[in-house]
Amino acid sequence: MQDRKLEQALEIYFRENPDRESDKYQEIQKYLKLRIRSVMELLIENEDTERMEQIEKCGWFSANELENFIRCAQEKAKLRSLVWLLHLKDKKYGYPKKDFSL
């Protein structure tokens, strides 16, 4: 039941030309923000990188959560999602430089 509610909330949130000022839209936005892990896991499962990008632009998750999403995509073998998440990590946070000199 929770997954169905989440899917419905996502459908309303991603409607074309939503009324962003409506109370219902604001409630859905709060709900999705609180359930960001479940939201991203569902989008990873569906390999919906377009919606992942829109969610990322909202700033609802941190570097630590991004690492968890990358791990989730790896475990589920969702290559498209994994590549997108790795590119996002590189763009936002980069990768630590390591010294390989002898």
Biopython code that builds the backbone (N, CA, C, O; Angstrom):
import numpy as np
from Bio.PDB.StructureBuilder import StructureBuilder

atoms = [
    (1, "MET", "N", (0.820, -1.197, 0.000)),
    (1, "MET", "CA", (0.000, 0.000, 0.000)),
    (1, "MET", "C", (0.865, 1.261, 0.000)),
    (1, "MET", "O", (0.561, 2.227, -0.700)),
    (2, "GLN", "N", (1.938, 1.247, 0.785)),
    (2, "GLN", "CA", (2.811, 2.410, 0.840)),
    (2, "GLN", "C", (3.414, 2.710, -0.527)),
    (2, "GLN", "O", (3.519, 3.870, -0.924)),
    (3, "ASP", "N", (3.814, 1.653, -1.252)),
    (3, "ASP", "CA", (4.401, 1.869, -2.566)),
    (3, "ASP", "C", (3.394, 2.510, -3.514)),
    (3, "ASP", "O", (3.750, 3.367, -4.323)),
    (4, "ARG", "N", (2.147, 2.093, -3.409)),
    (4, "ARG", "CA", (1.107, 2.669, -4.266)),
    (4, "ARG", "C", (0.911, 4.148, -3.945)),
    (4, "ARG", "O", (0.757, 4.972, -4.847)),
    (5, "LYS", "N", (0.919, 4.475, -2.661)),
    (5, "LYS", "CA", (0.777, 5.872, -2.251)),
    (5, "LYS", "C", (1.956, 6.694, -2.772)),
    (5, "LYS", "O", (1.785, 7.820, -3.238)),
    (6, "LEU", "N", (3.137, 6.122, -2.687)),
    (6, "LEU", "CA", (4.335, 6.797, -3.180)),
    (6, "LEU", "C", (4.247, 7.011, -4.688)),
    (6, "LEU", "O", (4.560, 8.094, -5.182)),
    (7, "GLU", "N", (3.830, 5.996, -5.408)),
    (7, "GLU", "CA", (3.689, 6.115, -6.863)),
    (7, "GLU", "C", (2.664, 7.184, -7.232)),
    (7, "GLU", "O", (2.879, 7.958, -8.165)),
    (8, "GLN", "N", (1.560, 7.228, -6.509)),
    (8, "GLN", "CA", (0.535, 8.239, -6.772)),
    (8, "GLN", "C", (1.076, 9.640, -6.497)),
    (8, "GLN", "O", (0.830, 10.572, -7.262)),
    (9, "ALA", "N", (1.809, 9.776, -5.407)),
    (9, "ALA", "CA", (2.394, 11.076, -5.071)),
    (9, "ALA", "C", (3.370, 11.523, -6.157)),
    (9, "ALA", "O", (3.399, 12.697, -6.529)),
    (10, "LEU", "N", (4.162, 10.591, -6.659)),
    (10, "LEU", "CA", (5.107, 10.924, -7.733)),
    (10, "LEU", "C", (4.375, 11.339, -9.008)),
    (10, "LEU", "O", (4.787, 12.278, -9.689)),
    (11, "GLU", "N", (3.298, 10.639, -9.323)),
    (11, "GLU", "CA", (2.529, 10.990, -10.520)),
    (11, "GLU", "C", (1.975, 12.408, -10.419)),
    (11, "GLU", "O", (2.025, 13.173, -11.382)),
    (12, "ILE", "N", (1.453, 12.748, -9.261)),
    (12, "ILE", "CA", (0.911, 14.101, -9.071)),
    (12, "ILE", "C", (2.044, 15.125, -9.117)),
    (12, "ILE", "O", (1.905, 16.182, -9.733)),
    (13, "TYR", "N", (3.150, 14.814, -8.473)),
    (13, "TYR", "CA", (4.279, 15.748, -8.415)),
    (13, "TYR", "C", (4.851, 16.027, -9.803)),
    (13, "TYR", "O", (5.236, 17.157, -10.104)),
    (14, "PHE", "N", (4.904, 15.000, -10.643)),
    (14, "PHE", "CA", (5.517, 15.154, -11.964)),
    (14, "PHE", "C", (4.516, 15.435, -13.078)),
    (14, "PHE", "O", (4.862, 15.341, -14.256)),
    (15, "ARG", "N", (3.301, 15.772, -12.728)),
    (15, "ARG", "CA", (2.326, 16.142, -13.754)),
    (15, "ARG", "C", (2.828, 17.335, -14.546)),
    (15, "ARG", "O", (3.598, 18.162, -14.057)),
    (16, "GLU", "N", (2.367, 17.394, -15.785)),
    (16, "GLU", "CA", (2.702, 18.550, -16.603)),
    (16, "GLU", "C", (1.915, 19.752, -16.095)),
    (16, "GLU", "O", (0.702, 19.663, -15.904)),
    (17, "ASN", "N", (2.576, 20.843, -15.883)),
    (17, "ASN", "CA", (1.975, 22.092, -15.399)),
    (17, "ASN", "C", (1.210, 21.926, -14.081)),
    (17, "ASN", "O", (0.025, 22.250, -14.017)),
    (18, "PRO", "N", (1.866, 21.428, -13.036)),
    (18, "PRO", "CA", (1.158, 21.293, -11.755)),
    (18, "PRO", "C", (0.926, 22.663, -11.118)),
    (18, "PRO", "O", (1.653, 23.618, -11.391)),
    (19, "ASP", "N", (-0.075, 22.742, -10.285)),
    (19, "ASP", "CA", (-0.338, 23.970, -9.531)),
    (19, "ASP", "C", (0.557, 23.942, -8.295)),
    (19, "ASP", "O", (0.176, 23.402, -7.256)),
    (20, "ARG", "N", (1.726, 24.516, -8.411)),
    (20, "ARG", "CA", (2.733, 24.452, -7.349)),
    (20, "ARG", "C", (2.323, 25.199, -6.084)),
    (20, "ARG", "O", (2.915, 24.999, -5.024)),
    (21, "GLU", "N", (1.329, 26.040, -6.191)),
    (21, "GLU", "CA", (0.873, 26.812, -5.034)),
    (21, "GLU", "C", (-0.237, 26.105, -4.255)),
    (21, "GLU", "O", (-0.582, 26.526, -3.151)),
    (22, "SER", "N", (-0.792, 25.045, -4.817)),
    (22, "SER", "CA", (-1.914, 24.374, -4.153)),
    (22, "SER", "C", (-1.443, 23.658, -2.888)),
    (22, "SER", "O", (-0.294, 23.230, -2.782)),
    (23, "ASP", "N", (-2.356, 23.544, -1.946)),
    (23, "ASP", "CA", (-2.040, 22.861, -0.689)),
    (23, "ASP", "C", (-1.686, 21.398, -0.934)),
    (23, "ASP", "O", (-0.775, 20.858, -0.306)),
    (24, "LYS", "N", (-2.413, 20.762, -1.854)),
    (24, "LYS", "CA", (-2.166, 19.346, -2.140)),
    (24, "LYS", "C", (-0.754, 19.145, -2.689)),
    (24, "LYS", "O", (-0.052, 18.219, -2.282)),
    (25, "TYR", "N", (-0.346, 20.004, -3.603)),
    (25, "TYR", "CA", (0.996, 19.900, -4.175)),
    (25, "TYR", "C", (2.052, 20.094, -3.085)),
    (25, "TYR", "O", (3.048, 19.371, -3.045)),
    (26, "GLN", "N", (1.834, 21.067, -2.208)),
    (26, "GLN", "CA", (2.775, 21.329, -1.117)),
    (26, "GLN", "C", (2.868, 20.129, -0.172)),
    (26, "GLN", "O", (3.955, 19.776, 0.286)),
    (27, "GLU", "N", (1.730, 19.510, 0.115)),
    (27, "GLU", "CA", (1.721, 18.321, 0.975)),
    (27, "GLU", "C", (2.484, 17.174, 0.324)),
    (27, "GLU", "O", (3.253, 16.473, 0.982)),
    (28, "ILE", "N", (2.264, 16.992, -0.965)),
    (28, "ILE", "CA", (2.952, 15.919, -1.690)),
    (28, "ILE", "C", (4.452, 16.173, -1.705)),
    (28, "ILE", "O", (5.249, 15.249, -1.547)),
    (29, "GLN", "N", (4.825, 17.418, -1.895)),
    (29, "GLN", "CA", (6.241, 17.767, -1.891)),
    (29, "GLN", "C", (6.875, 17.431, -0.535)),
    (29, "GLN", "O", (7.969, 16.868, -0.488)),
    (30, "LYS", "N", (6.206, 17.769, 0.551)),
    (30, "LYS", "CA", (6.712, 17.440, 1.888)),
    (30, "LYS", "C", (6.807, 15.929, 2.079)),
    (30, "LYS", "O", (7.790, 15.422, 2.619)),
    (31, "TYR", "N", (5.778, 15.217, 1.631)),
    (31, "TYR", "CA", (5.749, 13.755, 1.752)),
    (31, "TYR", "C", (6.923, 13.131, 1.004)),
    (31, "TYR", "O", (7.613, 12.260, 1.534)),
    (32, "LEU", "N", (7.147, 13.580, -0.226)),
    (32, "LEU", "CA", (8.240, 13.022, -1.024)),
    (32, "LEU", "C", (9.599, 13.352, -0.408)),
    (32, "LEU", "O", (10.506, 12.520, -0.407)),
    (33, "LYS", "N", (9.729, 14.550, 0.107)),
    (33, "LYS", "CA", (11.001, 14.939, 0.731)),
    (33, "LYS", "C", (11.298, 14.058, 1.943)),
    (33, "LYS", "O", (12.442, 13.656, 2.159)),
    (34, "LEU", "N", (10.274, 13.763, 2.724)),
    (34, "LEU", "CA", (10.460, 12.892, 3.889)),
    (34, "LEU", "C", (10.762, 11.450, 3.486)),
    (34, "LEU", "O", (11.415, 10.720, 4.232)),
    (35, "ARG", "N", (10.297, 11.047, 2.329)),
    (35, "ARG", "CA", (10.487, 9.674, 1.852)),
    (35, "ARG", "C", (11.521, 9.608, 0.727)),
    (35, "ARG", "O", (11.418, 8.763, -0.162)),
    (36, "ILE", "N", (12.511, 10.493, 0.765)),
    (36, "ILE", "CA", (13.456, 10.611, -0.347)),
    (36, "ILE", "C", (14.152, 9.288, -0.661)),
    (36, "ILE", "O", (14.402, 8.983, -1.827)),
    (37, "ARG", "N", (14.461, 8.515, 0.352)),
    (37, "ARG", "CA", (15.124, 7.228, 0.101)),
    (37, "ARG", "C", (14.221, 6.304, -0.717)),
    (37, "ARG", "O", (14.660, 5.704, -1.698)),
    (38, "SER", "N", (12.974, 6.197, -0.309)),
    (38, "SER", "CA", (12.025, 5.350, -1.039)),
    (38, "SER", "C", (11.772, 5.889, -2.443)),
    (38, "SER", "O", (11.643, 5.124, -3.400)),
    (39, "VAL", "N", (11.703, 7.207, -2.553)),
    (39, "VAL", "CA", (11.493, 7.837, -3.861)),
    (39, "VAL", "C", (12.630, 7.465, -4.801)),
    (39, "VAL", "O", (12.401, 6.998, -5.917)),
    (40, "MET", "N", (13.853, 7.677, -4.341)),
    (40, "MET", "CA", (15.002, 7.409, -5.203)),
    (40, "MET", "C", (15.148, 5.918, -5.500)),
    (40, "MET", "O", (15.525, 5.550, -6.613)),
    (41, "GLU", "N", (14.861, 5.064, -4.537)),
    (41, "GLU", "CA", (14.943, 3.623, -4.793)),
    (41, "GLU", "C", (13.943, 3.206, -5.871)),
    (41, "GLU", "O", (14.253, 2.372, -6.721)),
    (42, "LEU", "N", (12.756, 3.782, -5.833)),
    (42, "LEU", "CA", (11.754, 3.480, -6.859)),
    (42, "LEU", "C", (12.210, 3.988, -8.225)),
    (42, "LEU", "O", (12.074, 3.287, -9.228)),
    (43, "LEU", "N", (12.745, 5.197, -8.265)),
    (43, "LEU", "CA", (13.225, 5.752, -9.530)),
    (43, "LEU", "C", (14.438, 4.975, -10.050)),
    (43, "LEU", "O", (14.585, 4.792, -11.258)),
    (44, "ILE", "N", (15.296, 4.524, -9.149)),
    (44, "ILE", "CA", (16.440, 3.689, -9.547)),
    (44, "ILE", "C", (15.929, 2.380, -10.140)),
    (44, "ILE", "O", (16.394, 1.946, -11.194)),
    (45, "GLU", "N", (14.986, 1.764, -9.467)),
    (45, "GLU", "CA", (14.410, 0.500, -9.947)),
    (45, "GLU", "C", (13.823, 0.659, -11.348)),
    (45, "GLU", "O", (13.965, -0.224, -12.194)),
    (46, "ASN", "N", (13.165, 1.792, -11.584)),
    (46, "ASN", "CA", (12.544, 2.055, -12.890)),
    (46, "ASN", "C", (13.522, 2.679, -13.883)),
    (46, "ASN", "O", (13.181, 2.903, -15.044)),
    (47, "GLU", "N", (14.732, 2.954, -13.421)),
    (47, "GLU", "CA", (15.773, 3.612, -14.218)),
    (47, "GLU", "C", (15.253, 4.901, -14.850)),
    (47, "GLU", "O", (15.483, 5.174, -16.028)),
    (48, "ASP", "N", (14.557, 5.675, -14.046)),
    (48, "ASP", "CA", (13.949, 6.932, -14.482)),
    (48, "ASP", "C", (14.891, 8.088, -14.138)),
    (48, "ASP", "O", (14.669, 8.822, -13.176)),
    (49, "THR", "N", (15.932, 8.231, -14.934)),
    (49, "THR", "CA", (16.946, 9.240, -14.638)),
    (49, "THR", "C", (16.429, 10.667, -14.838)),
    (49, "THR", "O", (16.935, 11.601, -14.216)),
    (50, "GLU", "N", (15.440, 10.838, -15.689)),
    (50, "GLU", "CA", (14.883, 12.182, -15.889)),
    (50, "GLU", "C", (14.234, 12.685, -14.596)),
    (50, "GLU", "O", (14.431, 13.832, -14.195)),
    (51, "ARG", "N", (13.472, 11.822, -13.963)),
    (51, "ARG", "CA", (12.835, 12.219, -12.704)),
    (51, "ARG", "C", (13.854, 12.298, -11.571)),
    (51, "ARG", "O", (13.721, 13.129, -10.673)),
    (52, "MET", "N", (14.866, 11.440, -11.611)),
    (52, "MET", "CA", (15.929, 11.535, -10.600)),
    (52, "MET", "C", (16.605, 12.900, -10.688)),
    (52, "MET", "O", (16.933, 13.510, -9.670)),
    (53, "GLU", "N", (16.807, 13.365, -11.902)),
    (53, "GLU", "CA", (17.440, 14.669, -12.094)),
    (53, "GLU", "C", (16.567, 15.787, -11.526)),
    (53, "GLU", "O", (17.072, 16.715, -10.894)),
    (54, "GLN", "N", (15.270, 15.697, -11.749)),
    (54, "GLN", "CA", (14.362, 16.717, -11.216)),
    (54, "GLN", "C", (14.357, 16.700, -9.692)),
    (54, "GLN", "O", (14.352, 17.753, -9.054)),
    (55, "ILE", "N", (14.359, 15.511, -9.113)),
    (55, "ILE", "CA", (14.394, 15.391, -7.652)),
    (55, "ILE", "C", (15.716, 15.947, -7.114)),
    (55, "ILE", "O", (15.732, 16.635, -6.093)),
    (56, "GLU", "N", (16.802, 15.655, -7.791)),
    (56, "GLU", "CA", (18.116, 16.130, -7.345)),
    (56, "GLU", "C", (18.162, 17.653, -7.331)),
    (56, "GLU", "O", (18.767, 18.247, -6.439)),
    (57, "LYS", "N", (17.533, 18.282, -8.303)),
    (57, "LYS", "CA", (17.528, 19.747, -8.374)),
    (57, "LYS", "C", (16.808, 20.381, -7.186)),
    (57, "LYS", "O", (17.017, 21.557, -6.888)),
    (58, "CYS", "N", (15.969, 19.613, -6.515)),
    (58, "CYS", "CA", (15.267, 20.123, -5.329)),
    (58, "CYS", "C", (16.199, 20.216, -4.124)),
    (58, "CYS", "O", (15.900, 20.915, -3.156)),
    (59, "GLY", "N", (17.328, 19.512, -4.183)),
    (59, "GLY", "CA", (18.284, 19.553, -3.075)),
    (59, "GLY", "C", (17.835, 18.776, -1.851)),
    (59, "GLY", "O", (18.150, 19.151, -0.721)),
    (60, "TRP", "N", (17.112, 17.710, -2.069)),
    (60, "TRP", "CA", (16.527, 16.953, -0.965)),
    (60, "TRP", "C", (17.449, 15.886, -0.392)),
    (60, "TRP", "O", (17.095, 15.250, 0.601)),
    (61, "PHE", "N", (18.622, 15.667, -0.985)),
    (61, "PHE", "CA", (19.505, 14.647, -0.417)),
    (61, "PHE", "C", (20.956, 15.107, -0.426)),
    (61, "PHE", "O", (21.365, 15.951, -1.224)),
    (62, "SER", "N", (21.718, 14.520, 0.491)),
    (62, "SER", "CA", (23.109, 14.908, 0.725)),
    (62, "SER", "C", (24.069, 13.932, 0.044)),
    (62, "SER", "O", (23.656, 12.984, -0.624)),
    (63, "ALA", "N", (25.351, 14.193, 0.236)),
    (63, "ALA", "CA", (26.392, 13.323, -0.320)),
    (63, "ALA", "C", (26.292, 11.914, 0.257)),
    (63, "ALA", "O", (26.481, 10.934, -0.464)),
    (64, "ASN", "N", (25.998, 11.808, 1.546)),
    (64, "ASN", "CA", (25.879, 10.478, 2.163)),
    (64, "ASN", "C", (24.717, 9.697, 1.561)),
    (64, "ASN", "O", (24.836, 8.503, 1.285)),
    (65, "GLU", "N", (23.610, 10.373, 1.364)),
    (65, "GLU", "CA", (22.462, 9.696, 0.758)),
    (65, "GLU", "C", (22.770, 9.309, -0.686)),
    (65, "GLU", "O", (22.354, 8.250, -1.155)),
    (66, "LEU", "N", (23.496, 10.167, -1.380)),
    (66, "LEU", "CA", (23.890, 9.848, -2.754)),
    (66, "LEU", "C", (24.714, 8.563, -2.786)),
    (66, "LEU", "O", (24.522, 7.723, -3.665)),
    (67, "GLU", "N", (25.625, 8.411, -1.838)),
    (67, "GLU", "CA", (26.418, 7.178, -1.757)),
    (67, "GLU", "C", (25.512, 5.960, -1.564)),
    (67, "GLU", "O", (25.742, 4.905, -2.157)),
    (68, "ASN", "N", (24.490, 6.114, -0.738)),
    (68, "ASN", "CA", (23.543, 5.013, -0.530)),
    (68, "ASN", "C", (22.763, 4.697, -1.805)),
    (68, "ASN", "O", (22.489, 3.533, -2.093)),
    (69, "PHE", "N", (22.408, 5.724, -2.562)),
    (69, "PHE", "CA", (21.688, 5.505, -3.821)),
    (69, "PHE", "C", (22.589, 4.800, -4.837)),
    (69, "PHE", "O", (22.131, 3.944, -5.594)),
    (70, "ILE", "N", (23.861, 5.162, -4.847)),
    (70, "ILE", "CA", (24.822, 4.500, -5.739)),
    (70, "ILE", "C", (24.920, 3.021, -5.370)),
    (70, "ILE", "O", (24.910, 2.153, -6.242)),
    (71, "ARG", "N", (25.012, 2.747, -4.083)),
    (71, "ARG", "CA", (25.075, 1.358, -3.610)),
    (71, "ARG", "C", (23.804, 0.596, -4.003)),
    (71, "ARG", "O", (23.868, -0.562, -4.415)),
    (72, "CYS", "N", (22.669, 1.250, -3.872)),
    (72, "CYS", "CA", (21.386, 0.635, -4.235)),
    (72, "CYS", "C", (21.369, 0.274, -5.722)),
    (72, "CYS", "O", (20.957, -0.826, -6.093)),
    (73, "ALA", "N", (21.811, 1.189, -6.560)),
    (73, "ALA", "CA", (21.836, 0.932, -8.004)),
    (73, "ALA", "C", (22.795, -0.214, -8.333)),
    (73, "ALA", "O", (22.520, -1.021, -9.221)),
    (74, "GLN", "N", (23.916, -0.283, -7.617)),
    (74, "GLN", "CA", (24.864, -1.381, -7.826)),
    (74, "GLN", "C", (24.233, -2.712, -7.448)),
    (74, "GLN", "O", (24.314, -3.685, -8.198)),
    (75, "GLU", "N", (23.605, -2.745, -6.281)),
    (75, "GLU", "CA", (23.007, -3.990, -5.794)),
    (75, "GLU", "C", (21.881, -4.473, -6.698)),
    (75, "GLU", "O", (21.701, -5.676, -6.885)),
    (76, "LYS", "N", (21.132, -3.546, -7.251)),
    (76, "LYS", "CA", (20.010, -3.914, -8.119)),
    (76, "LYS", "C", (20.438, -4.084, -9.574)),
    (76, "LYS", "O", (19.626, -4.428, -10.432)),
    (77, "ALA", "N", (21.718, -3.840, -9.842)),
    (77, "ALA", "CA", (22.273, -3.952, -11.197)),
    (77, "ALA", "C", (21.502, -3.080, -12.190)),
    (77, "ALA", "O", (21.139, -3.521, -13.280)),
    (78, "LYS", "N", (21.264, -1.840, -11.785)),
    (78, "LYS", "CA", (20.567, -0.874, -12.637)),
    (78, "LYS", "C", (21.614, 0.067, -13.224)),
    (78, "LYS", "O", (21.925, 1.113, -12.654)),
    (79, "LEU", "N", (22.146, -0.328, -14.373)),
    (79, "LEU", "CA", (23.299, 0.344, -14.961)),
    (79, "LEU", "C", (23.021, 1.803, -15.324)),
    (79, "LEU", "O", (23.829, 2.681, -15.022)),
    (80, "ARG", "N", (21.902, 2.059, -15.959)),
    (80, "ARG", "CA", (21.588, 3.439, -16.359)),
    (80, "ARG", "C", (21.525, 4.349, -15.129)),
    (80, "ARG", "O", (22.083, 5.447, -15.129)),
    (81, "SER", "N", (20.851, 3.888, -14.100)),
    (81, "SER", "CA", (20.756, 4.666, -12.863)),
    (81, "SER", "C", (22.128, 4.839, -12.224)),
    (81, "SER", "O", (22.471, 5.926, -11.757)),
    (82, "LEU", "N", (22.899, 3.779, -12.207)),
    (82, "LEU", "CA", (24.229, 3.824, -11.600)),
    (82, "LEU", "C", (25.119, 4.839, -12.306)),
    (82, "LEU", "O", (25.789, 5.641, -11.656)),
    (83, "VAL", "N", (25.125, 4.804, -13.619)),
    (83, "VAL", "CA", (25.960, 5.740, -14.382)),
    (83, "VAL", "C", (25.528, 7.174, -14.109)),
    (83, "VAL", "O", (26.367, 8.053, -13.908)),
    (84, "TRP", "N", (24.225, 7.408, -14.102)),
    (84, "TRP", "CA", (23.732, 8.763, -13.843)),
    (84, "TRP", "C", (24.149, 9.232, -12.447)),
    (84, "TRP", "O", (24.599, 10.365, -12.279)),
    (85, "LEU", "N", (23.998, 8.366, -11.458)),
    (85, "LEU", "CA", (24.360, 8.721, -10.085)),
    (85, "LEU", "C", (25.861, 8.972, -9.943)),
    (85, "LEU", "O", (26.273, 9.889, -9.232)),
    (86, "LEU", "N", (26.672, 8.167, -10.611)),
    (86, "LEU", "CA", (28.122, 8.369, -10.556)),
    (86, "LEU", "C", (28.517, 9.690, -11.213)),
    (86, "LEU", "O", (29.402, 10.388, -10.718)),
    (87, "HIS", "N", (27.875, 10.033, -12.311)),
    (87, "HIS", "CA", (28.135, 11.329, -12.950)),
    (87, "HIS", "C", (27.718, 12.477, -12.027)),
    (87, "HIS", "O", (28.406, 13.494, -11.935)),
    (88, "LEU", "N", (26.601, 12.301, -11.357)),
    (88, "LEU", "CA", (26.142, 13.321, -10.416)),
    (88, "LEU", "C", (27.156, 13.500, -9.287)),
    (88, "LEU", "O", (27.484, 14.625, -8.910)),
    (89, "LYS", "N", (27.643, 12.395, -8.760)),
    (89, "LYS", "CA", (28.638, 12.470, -7.687)),
    (89, "LYS", "C", (29.882, 13.210, -8.165)),
    (89, "LYS", "O", (30.419, 14.058, -7.453)),
    (90, "ASP", "N", (30.334, 12.890, -9.361)),
    (90, "ASP", "CA", (31.519, 13.542, -9.905)),
    (90, "ASP", "C", (31.285, 15.039, -10.080)),
    (90, "ASP", "O", (32.150, 15.852, -9.754)),
    (91, "LYS", "N", (30.125, 15.394, -10.591)),
    (91, "LYS", "CA", (29.807, 16.803, -10.845)),
    (91, "LYS", "C", (29.681, 17.605, -9.548)),
    (91, "LYS", "O", (30.186, 18.724, -9.454)),
    (92, "LYS", "N", (29.008, 17.030, -8.554)),
    (92, "LYS", "CA", (28.741, 17.774, -7.323)),
    (92, "LYS", "C", (29.875, 17.716, -6.309)),
    (92, "LYS", "O", (30.194, 18.717, -5.668)),
    (93, "TYR", "N", (30.473, 16.556, -6.168)),
    (93, "TYR", "CA", (31.428, 16.367, -5.077)),
    (93, "TYR", "C", (32.819, 15.955, -5.545)),
    (93, "TYR", "O", (33.795, 16.112, -4.812)),
    (94, "GLY", "N", (32.907, 15.438, -6.744)),
    (94, "GLY", "CA", (34.183, 14.950, -7.242)),
    (94, "GLY", "C", (34.602, 13.679, -6.522)),
    (94, "GLY", "O", (33.887, 13.154, -5.670)),
    (95, "TYR", "N", (35.751, 13.217, -6.882)),
    (95, "TYR", "CA", (36.314, 12.029, -6.247)),
    (95, "TYR", "C", (37.627, 12.438, -5.602)),
    (95, "TYR", "O", (38.357, 13.261, -6.153)),
    (96, "PRO", "N", (37.935, 11.875, -4.444)),
    (96, "PRO", "CA", (39.195, 12.255, -3.788)),
    (96, "PRO", "C", (40.387, 11.873, -4.658)),
    (96, "PRO", "O", (40.447, 10.787, -5.235)),
    (97, "LYS", "N", (41.317, 12.790, -4.729)),
    (97, "LYS", "CA", (42.522, 12.520, -5.510)),
    (97, "LYS", "C", (43.476, 11.694, -4.661)),
    (97, "LYS", "O", (43.700, 11.983, -3.485)),
    (98, "LYS", "N", (44.025, 10.673, -5.274)),
    (98, "LYS", "CA", (44.964, 9.811, -4.560)),
    (98, "LYS", "C", (46.340, 9.948, -5.192)),
    (98, "LYS", "O", (46.476, 10.099, -6.406)),
    (99, "ASP", "N", (47.327, 9.892, -4.363)),
    (99, "ASP", "CA", (48.701, 9.977, -4.836)),
    (99, "ASP", "C", (49.231, 8.564, -5.044)),
    (99, "ASP", "O", (49.365, 7.791, -4.096)),
    (100, "PHE", "N", (49.526, 8.242, -6.289)),
    (100, "PHE", "CA", (50.033, 6.912, -6.615)),
    (100, "PHE", "C", (51.532, 6.937, -6.920)),
    (100, "PHE", "O", (52.073, 5.993, -7.496)),
    (101, "SER", "N", (52.186, 8.014, -6.532)),
    (101, "SER", "CA", (53.623, 8.096, -6.815)),
    (101, "SER", "C", (54.392, 7.116, -5.924)),
    (101, "SER", "O", (53.960, 6.758, -4.829)),
    (102, "LEU", "N", (55.528, 6.707, -6.434)),
    (102, "LEU", "CA", (56.354, 5.745, -5.698)),
    (102, "LEU", "C", (57.453, 6.432, -4.937)),
    (102, "LEU", "O", (58.243, 5.772, -4.262)),
]
sb = StructureBuilder()
sb.init_structure("model")
sb.init_model(0)
sb.init_chain("A")
sb.init_seg("    ")
for serial, (resi, resn, name, xyz) in enumerate(atoms, 1):
    if name == "N":
        sb.init_residue(resn, " ", resi, " ")
    sb.init_atom(name, np.array(xyz, "f"), 0.0, 1.0, " ", f" {name:<3s}", serial, name[0])
structure = sb.get_structure()
